[in-house]
């Protein structure tokens, strides 16, 4: 985060969130230094911030005190993303952000990520779901064997082309 980068990891339950902790704590832990865990003011401020994020991202929860374990995968992912909204991240890296979420939550996440890009945030979106990439990205870089083997404008991208390059340029 010190360089303006934020990561939303593929394994959110292991690396992106504290599953047994409340939403407010999860959002405050990475946001910035404005929340002090020892002061009442910091707690209140974190609680208000959590209420704002819950409303902005459409997190379906009883409130900031609800633990993440009790949320759906899509709502957990919204919290994992939400914790970076307060800080100074200029580039957000999403690694398989729709893994383990339902169709409705995927749509919500796509709208959220698109909104972040429209706000001027840089978005790096890593996914093996070619349909997601084609529908969401302005530019797609295809990796194979640790190298970029193709760079395709989003408007020209097709799933078949991505499959071709992602398998080393060999017919599947």
C-alpha positions in Angstrom: 0.0 0.0 0.0 2.9 2.3 0.6 3.4 2.7 -3.2 -0.2 3.2 -4.1 -0.9 -0.5 -4.8 -3.6 -2.7 -3.3 -4.1 -6.4 -3.8 -7.4 -8.3 -3.6 -6.1 -11.8 -3.5 -7.6 -15.0 -5.1 -7.9 -16.7 -1.7 -9.8 -14.0 0.1 -10.6 -16.2 3.1 -6.9 -17.1 3.7 -5.2 -13.9 2.6 -7.7 -11.0 2.0 -9.9 -10.9 5.1 -10.1 -11.9 8.8 -13.1 -14.3 8.6 -13.8 -14.3 12.4 -13.7 -10.5 12.7 -16.4 -7.9 12.1 -16.8 -5.9 9.0 -15.7 -2.7 10.7 -12.4 -4.2 11.8 -11.7 -5.7 8.3 -12.3 -2.4 6.6 -10.2 -0.4 9.1 -7.2 -2.7 9.3 -5.9 -1.8 5.9 -7.5 1.5 5.2 -4.9 4.0 6.5 -3.7 5.3 9.8 -6.8 7.3 10.6 -8.2 4.6 12.8 -6.6 4.0 16.1 -7.4 0.7 17.7 -6.9 2.1 21.2 -9.1 5.2 21.0 -12.9 5.4 21.2 -12.8 8.1 18.5 -11.0 5.7 16.2 -13.5 3.0 16.9 -16.4 5.3 16.1 -14.7 6.6 13.0 -14.1 3.1 11.8 -17.7 2.1 12.5 -19.0 5.1 10.5 -16.6 4.3 7.6 -17.9 0.7 7.7 -21.5 1.9 7.4 -20.5 4.0 4.4 -18.8 1.1 2.7 -21.7 -1.3 3.4 -24.1 1.2 1.8 -21.8 2.1 -1.2 -20.9 -1.4 -2.1 -24.3 -2.9 -1.3 -22.9 -5.4 1.3 -25.8 -7.5 2.6 -25.1 -7.5 6.3 -26.8 -6.7 9.6 -24.3 -3.9 10.2 -20.6 -3.2 10.8 -20.4 -5.6 13.8 -21.3 -8.7 11.7 -18.5 -11.2 11.3 -17.4 -12.0 7.8 -18.0 -15.7 8.4 -21.7 -14.9 8.3 -21.6 -13.2 4.9 -21.9 -14.8 1.5 -18.8 -15.1 -0.7 -19.8 -12.2 -2.8 -20.3 -9.9 0.3 -17.0 -11.1 1.8 -15.3 -10.1 -1.5 -17.0 -6.7 -1.4 -15.5 -6.2 2.1 -12.1 -7.3 0.8 -12.3 -4.6 -1.9 -13.8 -2.0 0.4 -10.9 -2.0 2.8 -8.8 -0.4 0.0 -11.2 2.4 -0.8 -10.1 4.7 2.0 -6.4 4.6 1.4 -4.3 6.1 -1.3 -4.2 3.1 -3.6 -4.0 4.3 -7.2 -3.8 0.8 -8.6 -5.9 -2.1 -7.5 -4.8 -5.6 -8.4 -7.7 -8.1 -8.5 -6.6 -11.8 -8.6 -9.6 -14.0 -9.6 -12.0 -11.7 -7.8 -15.1 -13.6 -8.8 -13.9 -17.0 -7.6 -16.5 -18.6 -5.4 -19.2 -16.0 -5.8 -22.7 -16.3 -7.4 -23.8 -14.7 -10.6 -25.5 -11.7 -8.9 -22.4 -11.0 -6.9 -20.3 -11.3 -10.0 -22.4 -8.6 -11.7 -22.1 -6.4 -8.6 -18.3 -6.9 -8.5 -18.0 -6.0 -12.2 -19.9 -2.8 -11.7 -17.8 -2.0 -8.6 -14.5 -2.6 -10.5 -15.7 -0.6 -13.5 -16.7 2.2 -11.2 -13.2 2.3 -9.7 -11.7 2.5 -13.2 -14.1 5.3 -14.1 -12.9 7.2 -10.9 -9.4 7.1 -12.3 -8.0 4.1 -10.4 -5.8 1.8 -12.3 -7.1 -1.8 -12.4 -5.2 -4.9 -13.0 -7.6 -7.9 -13.4 -6.1 -11.4 -13.4 -8.5 -14.1 -14.4 -8.7 -17.4 -16.3 -12.3 -16.6 -17.1 -12.0 -15.3 -20.6 -15.6 -14.1 -20.8 -15.0 -11.8 -17.8 -11.9 -10.4 -19.4 -13.6 -9.7 -22.7 -16.5 -8.0 -21.1 -14.5 -5.9 -18.6 -11.1 -5.0 -19.8 -9.8 -2.1 -21.9 -6.7 -4.0 -22.7 -5.7 -7.7 -22.2 -2.2 -9.0 -21.8 -2.0 -12.8 -22.2 0.7 -14.7 -20.2 2.1 -18.0 -21.2 5.1 -19.6 -19.6 5.8 -16.5 -17.5 5.9 -14.1 -20.5 3.4 -11.7 -22.1 2.7 -13.4 -25.5 -0.1 -11.1 -26.6 -1.5 -7.7 -25.9 -5.1 -7.2 -27.2 -7.3 -4.1 -27.1 -10.5 -5.0 -25.1 -12.8 -4.1 -28.0 -11.0 -6.5 -30.3 -10.7 -9.4 -27.8 -12.4 -12.7 -28.3 -12.5 -15.7 -26.0 -11.1 -17.9 -28.8 -8.1 -15.6 -29.3 -7.4 -15.6 -25.5 -7.5 -19.4 -25.4 -5.2 -19.6 -28.4 -2.5 -17.4 -26.8 -2.9 -18.7 -23.3 -2.1 -22.2 -24.5 1.1 -21.1 -26.1 -0.4 -20.4 -29.5 -1.3 -24.0 -30.1 -4.8 -25.2 -31.1 -6.7 -26.5 -28.2 
